[in-house]
Amino acid sequence: MEALGGASGISKSEMSRICQGLDEQIKAFLGRLLDHARFPYLCLDAT
């Protein structure tokens, strides 16, 4: 808990609520469609 801000006085239940909100945002970010634009890329191989 200390690494996540427990030293600042945030309770475990508050931390859990914050993390749930972040989980929803992360799921939305990872599930977004990327077909609205082209993404050029370059592959390099060096030996």
mmCIF entry with sequence, helices, sheets and N, C-alpha, C, O atoms, coordinates in Angstrom:
data_MODEL
# 
_entry.id   MODEL 
# 
_entity.id                         1 
_entity.type                       polymer 
_entity.pdbx_number_of_molecules   1 
# 
_entity_poly.entity_id                      1 
_entity_poly.type                           'polypeptide(L)' 
_entity_poly.nstd_linkage                   no 
_entity_poly.nstd_monomer                   no 
_entity_poly.pdbx_seq_one_letter_code       MEALGGASGISKSEMSRICQGLDEQIKAFLGRLLDHARFPYLCLDAT 
_entity_poly.pdbx_seq_one_letter_code_can   MEALGGASGISKSEMSRICQGLDEQIKAFLGRLLDHARFPYLCLDAT 
_entity_poly.pdbx_strand_id                 A 
# 
loop_
_entity_poly_seq.entity_id 
_entity_poly_seq.num 
_entity_poly_seq.mon_id 
_entity_poly_seq.hetero 
1 1  MET n 
1 2  GLU n 
1 3  ALA n 
1 4  LEU n 
1 5  GLY n 
1 6  GLY n 
1 7  ALA n 
1 8  SER n 
1 9  GLY n 
1 10 ILE n 
1 11 SER n 
1 12 LYS n 
1 13 SER n 
1 14 GLU n 
1 15 MET n 
1 16 SER n 
1 17 ARG n 
1 18 ILE n 
1 19 CYS n 
1 20 GLN n 
1 21 GLY n 
1 22 LEU n 
1 23 ASP n 
1 24 GLU n 
1 25 GLN n 
1 26 ILE n 
1 27 LYS n 
1 28 ALA n 
1 29 PHE n 
1 30 LEU n 
1 31 GLY n 
1 32 ARG n 
1 33 LEU n 
1 34 LEU n 
1 35 ASP n 
1 36 HIS n 
1 37 ALA n 
1 38 ARG n 
1 39 PHE n 
1 40 PRO n 
1 41 TYR n 
1 42 LEU n 
1 43 CYS n 
1 44 LEU n 
1 45 ASP n 
1 46 ALA n 
1 47 THR n 
# 
_struct_asym.id          A 
_struct_asym.entity_id   1 
# 
loop_
_struct_conf.conf_type_id 
_struct_conf.id 
_struct_conf.pdbx_PDB_helix_id 
_struct_conf.beg_label_comp_id 
_struct_conf.beg_label_asym_id 
_struct_conf.beg_label_seq_id 
_struct_conf.pdbx_beg_PDB_ins_code 
_struct_conf.end_label_comp_id 
_struct_conf.end_label_asym_id 
_struct_conf.end_label_seq_id 
_struct_conf.pdbx_end_PDB_ins_code 
_struct_conf.beg_auth_comp_id 
_struct_conf.beg_auth_asym_id 
_struct_conf.beg_auth_seq_id 
_struct_conf.end_auth_comp_id 
_struct_conf.end_auth_asym_id 
_struct_conf.end_auth_seq_id 
_struct_conf.pdbx_PDB_helix_class 
_struct_conf.details 
_struct_conf.pdbx_PDB_helix_length 
HELX_P HELX_P1 AA1 GLU A 2  ? LEU A 4  ? GLU A 2  LEU A 4  5 ? 3  
HELX_P HELX_P2 AA2 GLY A 6  ? SER A 8  ? GLY A 6  SER A 8  5 ? 3  
HELX_P HELX_P3 AA3 LYS A 12 ? LEU A 30 ? LYS A 12 LEU A 30 1 ? 19 
# 
_struct_conf_type.id          HELX_P 
_struct_conf_type.criteria    ? 
_struct_conf_type.reference   ? 
# 
loop_
_atom_site.group_PDB 
_atom_site.id 
_atom_site.type_symbol 
_atom_site.label_atom_id 
_atom_site.label_alt_id 
_atom_site.label_comp_id 
_atom_site.label_asym_id 
_atom_site.label_entity_id 
_atom_site.label_seq_id 
_atom_site.pdbx_PDB_ins_code 
_atom_site.Cartn_x 
_atom_site.Cartn_y 
_atom_site.Cartn_z 
_atom_site.occupancy 
_atom_site.B_iso_or_equiv 
_atom_site.pdbx_formal_charge 
_atom_site.auth_seq_id 
_atom_site.auth_comp_id 
_atom_site.auth_asym_id 
_atom_site.auth_atom_id 
_atom_site.pdbx_PDB_model_num 
ATOM 1   N N  . MET A 1 1  ? 0.814   -1.198 0.000   1.00 0.00 ? 1  MET A N  1 
ATOM 2   C CA . MET A 1 1  ? 0.000   0.000  0.000   1.00 0.00 ? 1  MET A CA 1 
ATOM 3   C C  . MET A 1 1  ? 0.859   1.263  0.000   1.00 0.00 ? 1  MET A C  1 
ATOM 4   O O  . MET A 1 1  ? 0.484   2.267  -0.605  1.00 0.00 ? 1  MET A O  1 
ATOM 5   N N  . GLU A 1 2  ? 1.995   1.220  0.666   1.00 0.00 ? 2  GLU A N  1 
ATOM 6   C CA . GLU A 1 2  ? 2.830   2.415  0.732   1.00 0.00 ? 2  GLU A CA 1 
ATOM 7   C C  . GLU A 1 2  ? 3.285   2.855  -0.655  1.00 0.00 ? 2  GLU A C  1 
ATOM 8   O O  . GLU A 1 2  ? 3.327   4.049  -0.952  1.00 0.00 ? 2  GLU A O  1 
ATOM 9   N N  . ALA A 1 3  ? 3.629   1.878  -1.509  1.00 0.00 ? 3  ALA A N  1 
ATOM 10  C CA . ALA A 1 3  ? 4.091   2.213  -2.854  1.00 0.00 ? 3  ALA A CA 1 
ATOM 11  C C  . ALA A 1 3  ? 2.978   2.842  -3.684  1.00 0.00 ? 3  ALA A C  1 
ATOM 12  O O  . ALA A 1 3  ? 3.251   3.587  -4.625  1.00 0.00 ? 3  ALA A O  1 
ATOM 13  N N  . LEU A 1 4  ? 1.732   2.548  -3.344  1.00 0.00 ? 4  LEU A N  1 
ATOM 14  C CA . LEU A 1 4  ? 0.598   3.080  -4.095  1.00 0.00 ? 4  LEU A CA 1 
ATOM 15  C C  . LEU A 1 4  ? 0.008   4.331  -3.466  1.00 0.00 ? 4  LEU A C  1 
ATOM 16  O O  . LEU A 1 4  ? -1.023  4.822  -3.925  1.00 0.00 ? 4  LEU A O  1 
ATOM 17  N N  . GLY A 1 5  ? 0.635   4.849  -2.438  1.00 0.00 ? 5  GLY A N  1 
ATOM 18  C CA . GLY A 1 5  ? 0.163   6.085  -1.830  1.00 0.00 ? 5  GLY A CA 1 
ATOM 19  C C  . GLY A 1 5  ? -0.428  5.907  -0.453  1.00 0.00 ? 5  GLY A C  1 
ATOM 20  O O  . GLY A 1 5  ? -1.073  6.824  0.056   1.00 0.00 ? 5  GLY A O  1 
ATOM 21  N N  . GLY A 1 6  ? -0.231  4.756  0.171   1.00 0.00 ? 6  GLY A N  1 
ATOM 22  C CA . GLY A 1 6  ? -0.769  4.513  1.502   1.00 0.00 ? 6  GLY A CA 1 
ATOM 23  C C  . GLY A 1 6  ? -0.212  5.458  2.543   1.00 0.00 ? 6  GLY A C  1 
ATOM 24  O O  . GLY A 1 6  ? -0.888  5.767  3.524   1.00 0.00 ? 6  GLY A O  1 
ATOM 25  N N  . ALA A 1 7  ? 1.005   5.920  2.346   1.00 0.00 ? 7  ALA A N  1 
ATOM 26  C CA . ALA A 1 7  ? 1.623   6.841  3.296   1.00 0.00 ? 7  ALA A CA 1 
ATOM 27  C C  . ALA A 1 7  ? 0.937   8.216  3.275   1.00 0.00 ? 7  ALA A C  1 
ATOM 28  O O  . ALA A 1 7  ? 1.070   8.997  4.218   1.00 0.00 ? 7  ALA A O  1 
ATOM 29  N N  . SER A 1 8  ? 0.210   8.498  2.201   1.00 0.00 ? 8  SER A N  1 
ATOM 30  C CA . SER A 1 8  ? -0.451  9.801  2.101   1.00 0.00 ? 8  SER A CA 1 
ATOM 31  C C  . SER A 1 8  ? -1.811  9.814  2.786   1.00 0.00 ? 8  SER A C  1 
ATOM 32  O O  . SER A 1 8  ? -2.499  10.835 2.780   1.00 0.00 ? 8  SER A O  1 
ATOM 33  N N  . GLY A 1 9  ? -2.204  8.688  3.377   1.00 0.00 ? 9  GLY A N  1 
ATOM 34  C CA . GLY A 1 9  ? -3.461  8.644  4.111   1.00 0.00 ? 9  GLY A CA 1 
ATOM 35  C C  . GLY A 1 9  ? -4.626  8.099  3.316   1.00 0.00 ? 9  GLY A C  1 
ATOM 36  O O  . GLY A 1 9  ? -5.759  8.144  3.797   1.00 0.00 ? 9  GLY A O  1 
ATOM 37  N N  . ILE A 1 10 ? -4.399  7.589  2.130   1.00 0.00 ? 10 ILE A N  1 
ATOM 38  C CA . ILE A 1 10 ? -5.479  7.013  1.326   1.00 0.00 ? 10 ILE A CA 1 
ATOM 39  C C  . ILE A 1 10 ? -5.823  5.638  1.886   1.00 0.00 ? 10 ILE A C  1 
ATOM 40  O O  . ILE A 1 10 ? -4.938  4.812  2.107   1.00 0.00 ? 10 ILE A O  1 
ATOM 41  N N  . SER A 1 11 ? -7.100  5.400  2.114   1.00 0.00 ? 11 SER A N  1 
ATOM 42  C CA . SER A 1 11 ? -7.526  4.118  2.673   1.00 0.00 ? 11 SER A CA 1 
ATOM 43  C C  . SER A 1 11 ? -7.472  3.029  1.609   1.00 0.00 ? 11 SER A C  1 
ATOM 44  O O  . SER A 1 11 ? -7.413  3.314  0.413   1.00 0.00 ? 11 SER A O  1 
ATOM 45  N N  . LYS A 1 12 ? -7.491  1.776  2.064   1.00 0.00 ? 12 LYS A N  1 
ATOM 46  C CA . LYS A 1 12 ? -7.456  0.641  1.139   1.00 0.00 ? 12 LYS A CA 1 
ATOM 47  C C  . LYS A 1 12 ? -8.684  0.640  0.242   1.00 0.00 ? 12 LYS A C  1 
ATOM 48  O O  . LYS A 1 12 ? -8.577  0.330  -0.944  1.00 0.00 ? 12 LYS A O  1 
ATOM 49  N N  . SER A 1 13 ? -9.837  0.979  0.781   1.00 0.00 ? 13 SER A N  1 
ATOM 50  C CA . SER A 1 13 ? -11.059 0.983  -0.034  1.00 0.00 ? 13 SER A CA 1 
ATOM 51  C C  . SER A 1 13 ? -11.021 2.088  -1.083  1.00 0.00 ? 13 SER A C  1 
ATOM 52  O O  . SER A 1 13 ? -11.484 1.894  -2.207  1.00 0.00 ? 13 SER A O  1 
ATOM 53  N N  . GLU A 1 14 ? -10.472 3.242  -0.722  1.00 0.00 ? 14 GLU A N  1 
ATOM 54  C CA . GLU A 1 14 ? -10.343 4.341  -1.688  1.00 0.00 ? 14 GLU A CA 1 
ATOM 55  C C  . GLU A 1 14 ? -9.371  3.959  -2.795  1.00 0.00 ? 14 GLU A C  1 
ATOM 56  O O  . GLU A 1 14 ? -9.625  4.230  -3.968  1.00 0.00 ? 14 GLU A O  1 
ATOM 57  N N  . MET A 1 15 ? -8.255  3.327  -2.424  1.00 0.00 ? 15 MET A N  1 
ATOM 58  C CA . MET A 1 15 ? -7.277  2.875  -3.408  1.00 0.00 ? 15 MET A CA 1 
ATOM 59  C C  . MET A 1 15 ? -7.907  1.852  -4.358  1.00 0.00 ? 15 MET A C  1 
ATOM 60  O O  . MET A 1 15 ? -7.660  1.883  -5.564  1.00 0.00 ? 15 MET A O  1 
ATOM 61  N N  . SER A 1 16 ? -8.717  0.953  -3.812  1.00 0.00 ? 16 SER A N  1 
ATOM 62  C CA . SER A 1 16 ? -9.398  -0.051 -4.631  1.00 0.00 ? 16 SER A CA 1 
ATOM 63  C C  . SER A 1 16 ? -10.351 0.613  -5.621  1.00 0.00 ? 16 SER A C  1 
ATOM 64  O O  . SER A 1 16 ? -10.421 0.212  -6.782  1.00 0.00 ? 16 SER A O  1 
ATOM 65  N N  . ARG A 1 17 ? -11.086 1.628  -5.160  1.00 0.00 ? 17 ARG A N  1 
ATOM 66  C CA . ARG A 1 17 ? -12.029 2.343  -6.035  1.00 0.00 ? 17 ARG A CA 1 
ATOM 67  C C  . ARG A 1 17 ? -11.285 3.051  -7.156  1.00 0.00 ? 17 ARG A C  1 
ATOM 68  O O  . ARG A 1 17 ? -11.722 3.030  -8.306  1.00 0.00 ? 17 ARG A O  1 
ATOM 69  N N  . ILE A 1 18 ? -10.165 3.676  -6.826  1.00 0.00 ? 18 ILE A N  1 
ATOM 70  C CA . ILE A 1 18 ? -9.356  4.378  -7.833  1.00 0.00 ? 18 ILE A CA 1 
ATOM 71  C C  . ILE A 1 18 ? -8.842  3.380  -8.864  1.00 0.00 ? 18 ILE A C  1 
ATOM 72  O O  . ILE A 1 18 ? -8.891  3.646  -10.065 1.00 0.00 ? 18 ILE A O  1 
ATOM 73  N N  . CYS A 1 19 ? -8.348  2.233  -8.402  1.00 0.00 ? 19 CYS A N  1 
ATOM 74  C CA . CYS A 1 19 ? -7.804  1.224  -9.317  1.00 0.00 ? 19 CYS A CA 1 
ATOM 75  C C  . CYS A 1 19 ? -8.888  0.645  -10.224 1.00 0.00 ? 19 CYS A C  1 
ATOM 76  O O  . CYS A 1 19 ? -8.619  0.343  -11.386 1.00 0.00 ? 19 CYS A O  1 
ATOM 77  N N  . GLN A 1 20 ? -10.106 0.487  -9.710  1.00 0.00 ? 20 GLN A N  1 
ATOM 78  C CA . GLN A 1 20 ? -11.205 0.004  -10.550 1.00 0.00 ? 20 GLN A CA 1 
ATOM 79  C C  . GLN A 1 20 ? -11.488 0.976  -11.682 1.00 0.00 ? 20 GLN A C  1 
ATOM 80  O O  . GLN A 1 20 ? -11.715 0.563  -12.819 1.00 0.00 ? 20 GLN A O  1 
ATOM 81  N N  . GLY A 1 21 ? -11.475 2.253  -11.377 1.00 0.00 ? 21 GLY A N  1 
ATOM 82  C CA . GLY A 1 21 ? -11.678 3.272  -12.411 1.00 0.00 ? 21 GLY A CA 1 
ATOM 83  C C  . GLY A 1 21 ? -10.564 3.247  -13.441 1.00 0.00 ? 21 GLY A C  1 
ATOM 84  O O  . GLY A 1 21 ? -10.815 3.409  -14.635 1.00 0.00 ? 21 GLY A O  1 
ATOM 85  N N  . LEU A 1 22 ? -9.345  3.045  -12.989 1.00 0.00 ? 22 LEU A N  1 
ATOM 86  C CA . LEU A 1 22 ? -8.222  2.957  -13.921 1.00 0.00 ? 22 LEU A CA 1 
ATOM 87  C C  . LEU A 1 22 ? -8.323  1.711  -14.785 1.00 0.00 ? 22 LEU A C  1 
ATOM 88  O O  . LEU A 1 22 ? -8.010  1.756  -15.975 1.00 0.00 ? 22 LEU A O  1 
ATOM 89  N N  . ASP A 1 23 ? -8.758  0.597  -14.200 1.00 0.00 ? 23 ASP A N  1 
ATOM 90  C CA . ASP A 1 23 ? -8.919  -0.634 -14.969 1.00 0.00 ? 23 ASP A CA 1 
ATOM 91  C C  . ASP A 1 23 ? -9.890  -0.435 -16.126 1.00 0.00 ? 23 ASP A C  1 
ATOM 92  O O  . ASP A 1 23 ? -9.645  -0.916 -17.232 1.00 0.00 ? 23 ASP A O  1 
ATOM 93  N N  . GLU A 1 24 ? -10.993 0.273  -15.880 1.00 0.00 ? 24 GLU A N  1 
ATOM 94  C CA . GLU A 1 24 ? -11.974 0.536  -16.931 1.00 0.00 ? 24 GLU A CA 1 
ATOM 95  C C  . GLU A 1 24 ? -11.365 1.396  -18.033 1.00 0.00 ? 24 GLU A C  1 
ATOM 96  O O  . GLU A 1 24 ? -11.588 1.143  -19.217 1.00 0.00 ? 24 GLU A O  1 
ATOM 97  N N  . GLN A 1 25 ? -10.602 2.404  -17.649 1.00 0.00 ? 25 GLN A N  1 
ATOM 98  C CA . GLN A 1 25 ? -9.962  3.277  -18.641 1.00 0.00 ? 25 GLN A CA 1 
ATOM 99  C C  . GLN A 1 25 ? -8.918  2.514  -19.449 1.00 0.00 ? 25 GLN A C  1 
ATOM 100 O O  . GLN A 1 25 ? -8.794  2.727  -20.655 1.00 0.00 ? 25 GLN A O  1 
ATOM 101 N N  . ILE A 1 26 ? -8.184  1.650  -18.813 1.00 0.00 ? 26 ILE A N  1 
ATOM 102 C CA . ILE A 1 26 ? -7.161  0.863  -19.507 1.00 0.00 ? 26 ILE A CA 1 
ATOM 103 C C  . ILE A 1 26 ? -7.812  -0.106 -20.481 1.00 0.00 ? 26 ILE A C  1 
ATOM 104 O O  . ILE A 1 26 ? -7.331  -0.266 -21.603 1.00 0.00 ? 26 ILE A O  1 
ATOM 105 N N  . LYS A 1 27 ? -8.905  -0.762 -20.068 1.00 0.00 ? 27 LYS A N  1 
ATOM 106 C CA . LYS A 1 27 ? -9.625  -1.670 -20.976 1.00 0.00 ? 27 LYS A CA 1 
ATOM 107 C C  . LYS A 1 27 ? -10.119 -0.920 -22.206 1.00 0.00 ? 27 LYS A C  1 
ATOM 108 O O  . LYS A 1 27 ? -10.007 -1.420 -23.326 1.00 0.00 ? 27 LYS A O  1 
ATOM 109 N N  . ALA A 1 28 ? -10.661 0.270  -22.006 1.00 0.00 ? 28 ALA A N  1 
ATOM 110 C CA . ALA A 1 28 ? -11.154 1.073  -23.130 1.00 0.00 ? 28 ALA A CA 1 
ATOM 111 C C  . ALA A 1 28 ? -10.005 1.456  -24.053 1.00 0.00 ? 28 ALA A C  1 
ATOM 112 O O  . ALA A 1 28 ? -10.152 1.423  -25.275 1.00 0.00 ? 28 ALA A O  1 
ATOM 113 N N  . PHE A 1 29 ? -8.861  1.818  -23.478 1.00 0.00 ? 29 PHE A N  1 
ATOM 114 C CA . PHE A 1 29 ? -7.697  2.199  -24.279 1.00 0.00 ? 29 PHE A CA 1 
ATOM 115 C C  . PHE A 1 29 ? -7.184  1.016  -25.080 1.00 0.00 ? 29 PHE A C  1 
ATOM 116 O O  . PHE A 1 29 ? -6.891  1.155  -26.267 1.00 0.00 ? 29 PHE A O  1 
ATOM 117 N N  . LEU A 1 30 ? -7.070  -0.143 -24.449 1.00 0.00 ? 30 LEU A N  1 
ATOM 118 C CA . LEU A 1 30 ? -6.540  -1.315 -25.140 1.00 0.00 ? 30 LEU A CA 1 
ATOM 119 C C  . LEU A 1 30 ? -7.509  -1.872 -26.181 1.00 0.00 ? 30 LEU A C  1 
ATOM 120 O O  . LEU A 1 30 ? -7.084  -2.530 -27.130 1.00 0.00 ? 30 LEU A O  1 
ATOM 121 N N  . GLY A 1 31 ? -8.803  -1.615 -26.013 1.00 0.00 ? 31 GLY A N  1 
ATOM 122 C CA . GLY A 1 31 ? -9.801  -2.140 -26.936 1.00 0.00 ? 31 GLY A CA 1 
ATOM 123 C C  . GLY A 1 31 ? -10.205 -1.169 -28.028 1.00 0.00 ? 31 GLY A C  1 
ATOM 124 O O  . GLY A 1 31 ? -11.104 -1.466 -28.815 1.00 0.00 ? 31 GLY A O  1 
ATOM 125 N N  . ARG A 1 32 ? -9.551  -0.001 -28.092 1.00 0.00 ? 32 ARG A N  1 
ATOM 126 C CA . ARG A 1 32 ? -9.939  1.010  -29.086 1.00 0.00 ? 32 ARG A CA 1 
ATOM 127 C C  . ARG A 1 32 ? -9.587  0.530  -30.496 1.00 0.00 ? 32 ARG A C  1 
ATOM 128 O O  . ARG A 1 32 ? -8.650  -0.244 -30.697 1.00 0.00 ? 32 ARG A O  1 
ATOM 129 N N  . LEU A 1 33 ? -10.359 1.009  -31.452 1.00 0.00 ? 33 LEU A N  1 
ATOM 130 C CA . LEU A 1 33 ? -10.109 0.678  -32.851 1.00 0.00 ? 33 LEU A CA 1 
ATOM 131 C C  . LEU A 1 33 ? -9.024  1.585  -33.407 1.00 0.00 ? 33 LEU A C  1 
ATOM 132 O O  . LEU A 1 33 ? -8.962  2.771  -33.082 1.00 0.00 ? 33 LEU A O  1 
ATOM 133 N N  . LEU A 1 34 ? -8.186  1.025  -34.233 1.00 0.00 ? 34 LEU A N  1 
ATOM 134 C CA . LEU A 1 34 ? -7.098  1.796  -34.832 1.00 0.00 ? 34 LEU A CA 1 
ATOM 135 C C  . LEU A 1 34 ? -7.246  1.880  -36.346 1.00 0.00 ? 34 LEU A C  1 
ATOM 136 O O  . LEU A 1 34 ? -6.281  2.180  -37.049 1.00 0.00 ? 34 LEU A O  1 
ATOM 137 N N  . ASP A 1 35 ? -8.446  1.619  -36.850 1.00 0.00 ? 35 ASP A N  1 
ATOM 138 C CA . ASP A 1 35 ? -8.653  1.620  -38.287 1.00 0.00 ? 35 ASP A CA 1 
ATOM 139 C C  . ASP A 1 35 ? -8.989  2.996  -38.853 1.00 0.00 ? 35 ASP A C  1 
ATOM 140 O O  . ASP A 1 35 ? -9.274  3.116  -40.044 1.00 0.00 ? 35 ASP A O  1 
ATOM 141 N N  . HIS A 1 36 ? -8.960  4.028  -38.027 1.00 0.00 ? 36 HIS A N  1 
ATOM 142 C CA . HIS A 1 36 ? -9.282  5.379  -38.481 1.00 0.00 ? 36 HIS A CA 1 
ATOM 143 C C  . HIS A 1 36 ? -8.100  6.063  -39.165 1.00 0.00 ? 36 HIS A C  1 
ATOM 144 O O  . HIS A 1 36 ? -8.268  7.109  -39.791 1.00 0.00 ? 36 HIS A O  1 
ATOM 145 N N  . ALA A 1 37 ? -6.914  5.482  -39.051 1.00 0.00 ? 37 ALA A N  1 
ATOM 146 C CA . ALA A 1 37 ? -5.728  6.097  -39.637 1.00 0.00 ? 37 ALA A CA 1 
ATOM 147 C C  . ALA A 1 37 ? -4.747  5.021  -40.067 1.00 0.00 ? 37 ALA A C  1 
ATOM 148 O O  . ALA A 1 37 ? -4.791  3.886  -39.592 1.00 0.00 ? 37 ALA A O  1 
ATOM 149 N N  . ARG A 1 38 ? -3.874  5.398  -40.965 1.00 0.00 ? 38 ARG A N  1 
ATOM 150 C CA . ARG A 1 38 ? -2.814  4.473  -41.384 1.00 0.00 ? 38 ARG A CA 1 
ATOM 151 C C  . ARG A 1 38 ? -1.599  4.723  -40.513 1.00 0.00 ? 38 ARG A C  1 
ATOM 152 O O  . ARG A 1 38 ? -1.288  5.866  -40.176 1.00 0.00 ? 38 ARG A O  1 
ATOM 153 N N  . PHE A 1 39 ? -0.925  3.667  -40.156 1.00 0.00 ? 39 PHE A N  1 
ATOM 154 C CA . PHE A 1 39 ? 0.260   3.757  -39.320 1.00 0.00 ? 39 PHE A CA 1 
ATOM 155 C C  . PHE A 1 39 ? 1.440   3.169  -40.082 1.00 0.00 ? 39 PHE A C  1 
ATOM 156 O O  . PHE A 1 39 ? 1.620   1.952  -40.098 1.00 0.00 ? 39 PHE A O  1 
ATOM 157 N N  . PRO A 1 40 ? 2.241   4.017  -40.711 1.00 0.00 ? 40 PRO A N  1 
ATOM 158 C CA . PRO A 1 40 ? 3.395   3.498  -41.446 1.00 0.00 ? 40 PRO A CA 1 
ATOM 159 C C  . PRO A 1 40 ? 4.446   2.959  -40.473 1.00 0.00 ? 40 PRO A C  1 
ATOM 160 O O  . PRO A 1 40 ? 4.563   3.418  -39.336 1.00 0.00 ? 40 PRO A O  1 
ATOM 161 N N  . TYR A 1 41 ? 5.189   1.993  -40.945 1.00 0.00 ? 41 TYR A N  1 
ATOM 162 C CA . TYR A 1 41 ? 6.246   1.438  -40.111 1.00 0.00 ? 41 TYR A CA 1 
ATOM 163 C C  . TYR A 1 41 ? 7.426   1.061  -40.986 1.00 0.00 ? 41 TYR A C  1 
ATOM 164 O O  . TYR A 1 41 ? 7.300   0.921  -42.202 1.00 0.00 ? 41 TYR A O  1 
ATOM 165 N N  . LEU A 1 42 ? 8.539   0.903  -40.365 1.00 0.00 ? 42 LEU A N  1 
ATOM 166 C CA . LEU A 1 42 ? 9.773   0.575  -41.048 1.00 0.00 ? 42 LEU A CA 1 
ATOM 167 C C  . LEU A 1 42 ? 10.442  -0.552 -40.289 1.00 0.00 ? 42 LEU A C  1 
ATOM 168 O O  . LEU A 1 42 ? 10.664  -0.452 -39.082 1.00 0.00 ? 42 LEU A O  1 
ATOM 169 N N  . CYS A 1 43 ? 10.763  -1.625 -40.997 1.00 0.00 ? 43 CYS A N  1 
ATOM 170 C CA . CYS A 1 43 ? 11.461  -2.752 -40.369 1.00 0.00 ? 43 CYS A CA 1 
ATOM 171 C C  . CYS A 1 43 ? 12.920  -2.717 -40.809 1.00 0.00 ? 43 CYS A C  1 
ATOM 172 O O  . CYS A 1 43 ? 13.226  -2.634 -41.998 1.00 0.00 ? 43 CYS A O  1 
ATOM 173 N N  . LEU A 1 44 ? 13.793  -2.780 -39.844 1.00 0.00 ? 44 LEU A N  1 
ATOM 174 C CA . LEU A 1 44 ? 15.225  -2.803 -40.123 1.00 0.00 ? 44 LEU A CA 1 
ATOM 175 C C  . LEU A 1 44 ? 15.816  -4.081 -39.550 1.00 0.00 ? 44 LEU A C  1 
ATOM 176 O O  . LEU A 1 44 ? 15.424  -4.545 -38.479 1.00 0.00 ? 44 LEU A O  1 
ATOM 177 N N  . ASP A 1 45 ? 16.753  -4.629 -40.277 1.00 0.00 ? 45 ASP A N  1 
ATOM 178 C CA . ASP A 1 45 ? 17.446  -5.813 -39.808 1.00 0.00 ? 45 ASP A CA 1 
ATOM 179 C C  . ASP A 1 45 ? 18.938  -5.565 -39.947 1.00 0.00 ? 45 ASP A C  1 
ATOM 180 O O  . ASP A 1 45 ? 19.435  -5.355 -41.053 1.00 0.00 ? 45 ASP A O  1 
ATOM 181 N N  . ALA A 1 46 ? 19.637  -5.589 -38.856 1.00 0.00 ? 46 ALA A N  1 
ATOM 182 C CA . ALA A 1 46 ? 21.077  -5.360 -38.890 1.00 0.00 ? 46 ALA A CA 1 
ATOM 183 C C  . ALA A 1 46 ? 21.782  -6.523 -38.218 1.00 0.00 ? 46 ALA A C  1 
ATOM 184 O O  . ALA A 1 46 ? 21.426  -6.950 -37.120 1.00 0.00 ? 46 ALA A O  1 
ATOM 185 N N  . THR A 1 47 ? 22.783  -7.015 -38.907 1.00 0.00 ? 47 THR A N  1 
ATOM 186 C CA . THR A 1 47 ? 23.560  -8.108 -38.308 1.00 0.00 ? 47 THR A CA 1 
ATOM 187 C C  . THR A 1 47 ? 25.027  -7.752 -38.301 1.00 0.00 ? 47 THR A C  1 
ATOM 188 O O  . THR A 1 47 ? 25.852  -8.540 -37.837 1.00 0.00 ? 47 THR A O  1 
# 
